[in-house]
Amino acid sequence: MRLITTNDLTPSFRDHLKSAEQVDIAVAWASMQAPIDDLLKFSKSGKTVRALVGTYGGATSVQALRDLRKHANLKLAPSKGNSIFHPKFYLFHLPNKKRICWVGSANFSLGGFERNEELVHEFEDTGYAQKWFDAQWNGLKTASKADIDEYEENKPNWVRTTYQPKKSKSKKSVTKHPVSLVDRSAGLDWNGYVDALNACDAYWKVQGYHFSVLDDEWSYVDTIKSAAPLFRRRNWDNLTSDDVQILLGHKEDTKGAYGLLGSMKSARTVKNVFLEPTAKNLKVRRSILDTLKTVLRAPGSAFPDVAVSAMASIKRHPGFGVGVATRLLALARPDKAVSVNQGSCLGLHRLWELPKTPSSLGTQKNYRRLLVHVYNQPWYHTPQPEDFLEQTIWSMRAALIDSFVYGYDD
């Protein structure tokens, strides 16, 4: 028996998959891509996966369900009345009929495996855990494409609803470009910034775009959350197709999901580096990840200098320009870094009279100026909020500036 904390969850999960012959999972919510990728690789190797996933409140990712249905045995766990399907259960079937069970607080999600402080009890199952899972599993039908489509159509918009400010006094219209919501003369405090983000979120929906700011899919929040585990990896030698799509900001089958903060769809040299694991490309990947890890470790006071140095280092690689470098910085440190690209420069100029082109704004001197402008905003240097969901916004508050400036044209 042992207790597993968050830092050890993913490594321990992967270790058990190496020797397991079957895995059974029963969780309230599933949304994180990285462990799902590990589980799907396990399934594709001919091993058995049974996943029982709850859908209460819309917190489970539709894409996670589609991936699990395609490559594993998936059933959706119903919630009945006020009774929510809420377990966090993992059962690893090892050789010689040995079974290792996890029961604890960790959902199969970004929060459960990476972000939250979770605790899981690991023990050897004597039969009771298997009996419990089988009782839950038996009698439920296998999830169909129609079941997932129905869930997608009817699921509550969990993040957007939760993020609505408690006492909004905003009269701001969402018919104007959202750059006006954070005009340099506004002097927003934290509550004003959260209020403005909700108005910004509404603007992009009213305009008919397929993305949003705060939703749990196809959004800035989703893009940043999906990328976070990639920067904690030991290396990028074995990137999955989804890993590459997250880093590059483009995914064909989801209308450009992950493309927020700058899509690298047309950056051919960069795409080749991440898609083709040649010796030369692996060397570039390692160099870039090593550079980004210095950014991850940088304290607040030193961050602007570390960031501009990292940007210059990434740009030294052929094909890696300002847009690529600052996108990676913003994904690695969304609390501190801002993406600079063709779609954001005019808006950033409007806010702080910065240069209008990526090549000019992307110099070390001007990028440092941009970061200092962001850090000088009253909403930026507020203490971390107590509200859990506002903590998520707070952890991304610099990168989310892109949602206000994207597409502005003076």
Order of alpha helices (4+ residues) and beta strands (2+ residues): beta-alpha-beta-alpha-beta-alpha-beta-beta-beta-beta-alpha-alpha-alpha-alpha-alpha-alpha-alpha-alpha-alpha-alpha-alpha-alpha-alpha-alpha-alpha
